Amino acid sequence: MSDEPGVSGGATRTRPRIPRPRLGLARLAGAVLLAVLVLAAGAMLLGWRPSLPNPFEERTIDRSGPAVLRSLEDLSEYHAASAHFEVVVDLENDTRWLPDALRGERTLFVGVGNVDSVVDFGALDEQAVTVSADRRSVSIRLPSPTLSEPVLDMDRSYVVARRRGALDRIGGLFGGQSNDQELYQLASARMREAAAADGQVIELARTNTEAMLRGFLGALGFTHVEVTFADDPK
């Protein structure tokens, strides 16, 4: 007979130990869950909603390289006046013996830009400036104002309508795209022609240049300033 109490026979049996639940951990988890629920309810009452990211939101990625400096140019032109123009270009390209509905393209383009009137001070030499002995009078002879190349405002210029033939539309599906470079060139040429025909921007350049030089040289002590241009009648 075994000496162990409660044991009969030759084998020794051990009672399994049943773990007691840890009430401290369960209470802590319940308190955290209750706090989260209270905060969520308070946020909903205040009108706050969590901002979740949209997985299908589009984004723009700019992979352009940095600008590369190719050259420097020393500018000596005084932009004395600027004329603002808006021009409508109606350009049509067609093919002989084919109807427009089959082959051809017509584009209506609105070009917006400026044409400046400039005076080149870079060509001035000692003979162009005459100063009196008492340094009170000065005479300056300038080259005539000229028109600069038009500058299109690409943010305000736009294509109003574009009509393409069936064959041109099919070609566009395989990479054939319209080239708007000709539209820009035509709009710029029309603006320059209008500025030259009008003449107001040239006259305004004369007035502004003379006023600028009178103010500048007057501040240097000259009391008499005479400004003439190369195309002035003698």
C-alpha positions in Angstrom: 0.0 0.0 0.0 1.3 3.4 -0.9 2.1 5.9 1.7 0.5 8.7 -0.3 -2.8 9.7 1.0 -5.8 9.2 -1.3 -3.9 6.8 -3.6 -4.9 3.2 -4.0 -3.1 0.7 -6.0 0.3 1.0 -7.5 -0.2 4.1 -9.8 0.0 7.7 -8.6 -2.6 10.1 -10.0 -2.2 13.8 -10.2 -5.1 16.2 -10.3 -5.0 18.7 -13.2 -4.6 22.3 -12.1 -7.3 24.6 -13.4 -5.8 28.2 -14.0 -7.7 30.9 -12.3 -8.8 33.8 -14.6 -6.8 36.9 -14.2 -9.4 39.5 -13.3 -7.0 42.4 -13.4 -6.2 42.0 -17.2 -9.8 41.5 -18.1 -10.8 44.6 -16.2 -8.1 46.7 -18.0 -9.2 45.5 -21.4 -12.8 46.4 -20.6 -11.8 49.9 -19.4 -9.8 50.6 -22.6 -12.7 49.4 -24.7 -15.2 51.6 -22.8 -12.9 54.6 -23.2 -12.7 54.1 -27.0 -16.5 53.8 -27.2 -16.9 57.0 -25.2 -14.5 58.9 -27.3 -16.1 57.7 -30.5 -19.6 58.7 -29.3 -18.3 62.1 -28.3 -16.7 62.6 -31.7 -19.9 61.7 -33.5 -21.9 64.1 -31.3 -19.5 67.0 -32.2 -19.8 66.2 -35.9 -16.2 64.9 -36.4 -15.7 62.2 -38.9 -12.5 60.3 -39.5 -10.8 61.3 -42.8 -9.9 58.1 -44.6 -7.7 58.2 -47.7 -9.4 57.4 -51.0 -7.5 54.4 -52.5 -8.7 55.4 -56.0 -7.8 59.1 -55.8 -5.8 60.4 -58.8 -2.5 62.0 -58.3 0.0 63.9 -60.5 3.6 63.0 -60.5 6.1 65.5 -62.0 9.2 63.6 -63.3 10.5 66.6 -65.3 14.2 67.3 -65.0 15.7 70.6 -63.9 16.0 73.6 -66.3 19.4 73.7 -68.0 21.1 77.1 -68.7 22.2 77.2 -72.3 23.3 80.8 -72.8 23.2 84.3 -71.3 22.3 87.4 -73.3 23.0 91.0 -72.3 19.9 93.0 -72.9 20.1 96.7 -73.6 16.6 97.3 -74.9 14.2 99.6 -73.1 10.6 98.3 -73.3 8.8 101.6 -73.5 5.3 100.5 -74.3 3.2 97.4 -74.6 0.1 96.6 -76.7 -2.4 93.9 -75.7 -4.0 91.9 -78.5 -6.6 89.2 -79.0 -6.9 87.5 -82.4 -9.0 84.7 -83.8 -7.3 82.3 -86.1 -9.5 80.2 -88.4 -7.1 77.7 -90.0 -8.3 74.9 -92.4 -6.2 72.2 -94.0 -7.8 70.1 -96.7 -6.9 67.6 -99.5 -7.8 68.0 -103.1 -10.4 65.6 -104.5 -11.4 64.5 -101.0 -14.4 65.8 -99.1 -13.8 67.6 -95.8 -15.9 65.0 -94.0 -13.3 62.3 -95.1 -10.0 64.1 -95.0 -9.2 67.6 -93.6 -9.0 69.6 -90.4 -10.3 73.0 -89.4 -9.4 74.7 -86.1 -10.7 77.9 -84.5 -8.1 79.3 -82.1 -8.1 82.4 -79.9 -4.7 83.9 -79.3 -4.0 86.4 -76.5 -0.7 88.2 -76.2 1.4 91.4 -76.1 3.6 93.2 -78.5 6.2 95.6 -77.0 7.8 98.7 -78.5 11.4 98.9 -77.6 14.3 101.3 -77.9 17.8 99.9 -78.2 20.3 101.7 -76.0 23.1 99.3 -76.9 24.0 101.1 -80.1 24.5 104.5 -78.5 28.0 106.0 -78.7 29.7 109.2 -77.7 28.3 111.0 -80.8 24.7 110.2 -79.7 25.1 112.3 -76.5 26.1 115.9 -76.4 26.6 117.7 -73.1 27.0 121.5 -72.8 30.1 123.0 -71.2 28.2 124.1 -68.1 26.7 120.6 -67.8 23.2 122.0 -67.7 22.0 120.9 -71.1 22.2 117.5 -72.8 21.0 116.3 -76.2 20.4 112.6 -76.9 19.8 111.1 -80.3 18.2 107.6 -80.1 17.4 104.9 -82.7 13.8 104.7 -83.7 11.5 102.4 -81.6 10.9 99.0 -83.0 8.4 96.2 -82.3 9.4 93.2 -80.3 8.4 89.6 -81.1 4.9 89.0 -79.9 4.6 87.0 -76.6 1.5 84.7 -76.4 -0.2 84.2 -73.1 -0.6 80.4 -73.1 -2.8 80.5 -70.0 -5.4 82.6 -71.8 -5.0 81.4 -75.4 -7.1 78.4 -76.3 -8.6 76.3 -79.1 -12.3 77.0 -79.4 -13.2 74.2 -81.8 -11.5 71.6 -83.9 -13.1 69.6 -86.7 -11.4 66.7 -88.3 -12.2 64.3 -91.1 -12.9 60.6 -90.6 -9.4 59.5 -91.8 -7.7 62.1 -89.6 -9.7 60.9 -86.5 -8.7 57.3 -87.3 -5.1 58.4 -87.7 -5.3 60.1 -84.3 -6.0 56.7 -82.7 -2.6 55.5 -83.9 -0.6 58.5 -82.7 -1.2 61.1 -85.3 -1.9 64.3 -83.4 -2.6 67.8 -84.4 0.3 70.3 -84.3 -0.8 73.7 -82.9 2.6 75.3 -83.7 1.2 76.8 -86.9 -1.7 78.3 -84.9 0.8 80.0 -82.5 2.8 81.4 -85.4 -0.2 82.7 -87.3 -1.6 84.4 -84.1 1.8 86.0 -83.4 2.1 87.3 -87.0 -1.4 88.8 -86.9 -0.6 90.6 -83.6 2.6 92.1 -85.0 0.9 93.2 -88.2 -1.8 94.9 -86.2 0.7 96.7 -84.0 2.6 98.0 -87.0 -0.5 99.1 -88.8 -2.0 100.9 -85.8 1.2 102.8 -84.8 0.0 103.8 -81.4 2.4 101.6 -79.5 5.3 103.2 -81.4 4.2 106.7 -80.6 3.6 105.8 -77.0 7.2 104.4 -76.8 8.6 107.7 -78.0 6.6 109.6 -75.4 7.5 107.2 -72.5 11.2 107.1 -73.5 11.5 110.9 -73.6 9.7 111.2 -70.2 12.0 108.6 -68.7 15.2 110.3 -69.8 14.0 113.8 -68.8 13.2 112.5 -65.3 16.5 110.5 -65.0 18.8 113.3 -66.3 16.9 116.0 -64.5 17.7 114.2 -61.2 21.4 114.4 -62.2 21.2 118.2 -62.5 20.4 118.8 -66.1 17.9 121.6 -66.6 17.4 121.2 -70.4 17.1 117.7 -72.0 16.5 117.2 -75.7 15.6 113.8 -77.0 15.4 113.0 -80.7 15.0 109.8 -82.7 16.7 108.7 -85.8 13.5 108.9 -88.0 12.5 112.4 -86.8 12.3 115.0 -89.5 15.3 117.3 -89.6 
